[in-house]
Amino acid sequence: MIKAVNVSTAYGERLMQDKVSFSVQKGEIYGLLGGSGTGKTTLLKTMIYLNPPTTGDIFINGVNLWKSDEKIQNEMKKQMGVMFQFGALFSSLNVLENIGVMLKEYSDFSDKDIREIAKMWLLKVGLKKEAALLYPSELSGGMKKRVALARALVLSPKVLFLDEPNSGLDPASSRLLDRLICELREDLGITVVMVTHDIDSIFTILDRFLILEGHKIAYEGDLAGAKVMENNPLAGMFKLRS
């Protein structure tokens, strides 16, 4: 589903990744891991048209993201759902309006149909219908995440990108969100790419992942391979989990 070839990213003169290559298989939950400042979110942003690479190519479903014409890029954006770390909900819009904003922008559905579709996704992510008219300031952290997740899914994307989905949640809410992500993957057949440092998520829901260290990929593979890796950057995390 996703293939990155010799991708470098930077902020000005600050190098983040140096010619990294990796692949994400269709239908898997794939993690971007690494210590603080290793560029996990930067790499994710490069996959969703927010941060152009300085070198290399990224393909999604065979399409070269940054070397396609504007029309193809606009079509590709509709195939990507994104949930940002803190939800990024519009404070002036209620829950239904937040969920439906993408449909209002990118579809020909009537306002009535948009409301009905938004209600469907509201329930799909485990929120009650009573939440429909609430505003972001009236929501708990976990509810904000679910609203943001519903908005990310409303265009039925092929790939779902999650930036620190468990950030700010208590352990119980984190596990419920993990379970929801797995259920959505199974029900919708989507591919999930997530930045995370949550230990339980790494151990329970990721199929494969990469570990970023020193501008490079220190490891790419599954949990079993990472556990026997020499000089594993996540060794302390594995020890804590065991």
Stockholm file with secondary structure:
# STOCKHOLM 1.0

chainA/1-242         MIKAVNVSTAYGERLMQDKVSFSVQKGEIYGLLGGSGTGKTTLLKTMIYLNPPTTGDIFINGVNLWKSDEKIQNEMKKQMGVMFQFGALFSSLNVLENIGVMLKEYSDFSDKDIREIAKMWLLKVGLKKEAALLYPSELSGGMKKRVALARALVLSPKVLFLDEPNSGLDPASSRLLDRLICELREDLGITVVMVTHDIDSIFTILDRFLILEGHKIAYEGDLAGAKVMENNPLAGMFKLRS
#=GR chainA/1-242 SS CEEEEEEEEEETTEEEEEEEEEEECTTCEEEEEESTTSCHHHHHHHHTTSSCCSEEEEEETTEEGGGSCHHHHHHHHHTEEEECTTCCCCTTSCHHHHHHHHHHHHCCCCHHHHHHHHHHHHHHTTCCGGGTTCCGGGSCHHHHHHHHHHHHHTTCCSEEEEESTTTTCCHHHHHHHHHHHHHHHHHHCCEEEEECCCHHHHHHTCSEEEEEETTEEEEEECHHHHHTCTTCTTHHHHHHHC
#=GC SS_cons         CEEEEEEEEEETTEEEEEEEEEEECTTCEEEEEESTTSCHHHHHHHHTTSSCCSEEEEEETTEEGGGSCHHHHHHHHHTEEEECTTCCCCTTSCHHHHHHHHHHHHCCCCHHHHHHHHHHHHHHTTCCGGGTTCCGGGSCHHHHHHHHHHHHHTTCCSEEEEESTTTTCCHHHHHHHHHHHHHHHHHHCCEEEEECCCHHHHHHTCSEEEEEETTEEEEEECHHHHHTCTTCTTHHHHHHHC
//
